[in-house]
């Protein structure tokens, strides 16, 4: 039977780690309203999963947007189990009916807004998006197979 191991939320220096992972924060940043103090919640930006992935800096093939939105289930080879932002209530689904075609969009919730603000207060700003070339698995490069 697998044993669930909880990681210490504090680093070796005792500093509190942010509750959000960087990919989650990137998605929340995409969904942030221009002016949260004056824009009503119903007018905050909407985005499809594909648009979120693109604007957050994920590649189309990475699967990162799926892990961010849905989390990772127990026993998955994708990493430690954790709930996604939908389950945590940081974002919500908004289904738009566009001429009879239903399109799933995502919108930031007020909880997601506050979690993102807390993240920024702890880390200062989002780190730069990692270079795609550094993340490419070299095993699949054509020049190495020949």
N, C-alpha and C positions, 0 to 999 in steps of 0.2 A: 504494500500500500504506500503510495507516495506521501511524503511529508511536506507540508507547506512551511516554507521558511520565510519569516518576515525579516526584511532588511531594516537596519537601524536608520531612521530618518535623519539622524545627525551624522555629520562627517567626523573625522578623527579630531578636528579642531572644535567640535561642539556646535558648529554653525548649522542652522536648520536648512535642509534642502527644500527646494521649491516643490509644491504639490504637483505641478504639471511637468510633463516631459516636454522637451523642446519641440518635437513634431506636433504635439497637441497645442502648444502655444502658437506655433506658426499658423495652424488652422483658425484658432480664435482671432489672431491678428487680422486674417483675411476678412472675417465676419464683423469686425469692429465698425460701429457707425462713425460717421464723420464728426458729429457732435452729440455724444451720448446724453448731455444735459438738456438739449432742446429737442432732439429727434425722439418722437414717441416710439415705444418698443415695437409697435406694429410696422414701423417704417424702417427698421434696421435692415441692413443688406441681407439678401438671400443669395445662395449659390448652390449649384449642383455639385455632386461629388467630383466630377471631372474638373470643373472650374476650381474647386477648392484645392485639389491636388496640384493643378498647374500653378495657381497663384501662391501656394505655400512652398513651392520649390521641389515637389516630389516628382519622380519620373512616372510615366504612365504604367510601367510594368512593375514598380516596386512593391505594391501592396501596402505601403505605409498608410495611405488614407483609410484603408479598410481597418487596419489595426487601431488607428487613432479614433475612428468613429465607433467601431464595434468592440474594441478591446481584443484581448487574447484569451481564449478559453483554456481551462486547466488541461494539462497534458499536451498542449500544442508545442510543436518544434519551433514556433516563431518567437519564443521567449517566455518570460515570467508571466503568469496569468494576471490579468488586471481588467477592470471594466473599461469600456470605451466612453467617449464623451456623451453619447446618446444616453447610456445607462446612468451616468453621473448627473445628467441634467444640465450640462454645460451648453449643449446645442439641442435644437428640436427640429423635427421634420416638418416641413410645410409642403403639402401637395398642391400643386397648381394644375388646374384643368385648362389646358391650352387647346382650344378647338377640338375637344374630345380626347386629347392625349394627356394622360396624367404624368406630370413631371415632379420628381421628388427633389426638393430643395432643402437646404439647411439654414437655420437662423440661430444666431447667438441668443442665449437666454440671459436674464439679469444675473443669475448665479455664475454663468460663464464669464460675463463681463467682470464681475468682482474677483473671480479666481484669476483671470488674466491680469487685472490691475495688481493683485497681490504678487503674482509671478514677476511682473516688471519691477515692483518695489524691491524684490529680493535680488534679482539678477541684473537690473539696470536696463538691459535691452536684449533683444533676440540676437543670438550669435549669427554670423554670416552663414548663408547656405553653403553646404559642403560642395566642393567641386565634383561634378559628375564623373570626371575621369578617375578621380581617386576612389570612387565607389564602384567602379566597374570590375566585375569578376573577370580576371584575365584568362580563365580557362575557356571562356567562350569567344575569345578573340580569334578571328579567322587566321591571322598570321601564325598563331601558335599551333593550330591543327594541321598545317601543311607540312 
